[in-house]
């Protein structure tokens, strides 16, 4: 989606995806025209994660290369220094409340590169976010992350309310198969002249169109709602105040 539109996107993920592979994969989606990565990552850090302060060049003594890692710190220990936090108003899971916010640019060892860590203390507990964009606004990051759960609401409505996934399509141009084939090697592919029909106008096309139709019934655009267009904070707040019905994002 980012490559097709050539627009920067912010991808919000839960702690399961706080891995080196996710950040490296996002770096590969790059825009030469904009001279920046098209996908920015905001992911929740696990509670046992650690990071390092950049090494101070003044501490360098002797020969060899300069040290890259400075003091090691457990991320959850940052909350012990409450004097560093500022109190701001934020929309947390569709509720306005006062939260404590702080951010640091630290080196994460799996990447050997700096990330922006956002520390937030809310009514739901303490949250640590990892951001690939070092200029990411902390308040915008926490509000974007709280919008992530809306995709679960969307899937629940699609599955259990309007039953969008109960439609199955087949094409006469596809060979007959058993409902329970024993081996995938026994499956027969359609004839080469029938492939465009099967892919675009047949089963795949019908499945795609029925999902788009059901998403339109919810009042949202048929795109992955976990990917939010990178925009200013005012737009983010406007999006979070709206419900699914009658709005697109």
Order of alpha helices (4+ residues) and beta strands (2+ residues): alpha-beta-alpha-beta-beta-beta-beta-beta-beta-beta-beta-beta-alpha-alpha-alpha-beta-alpha
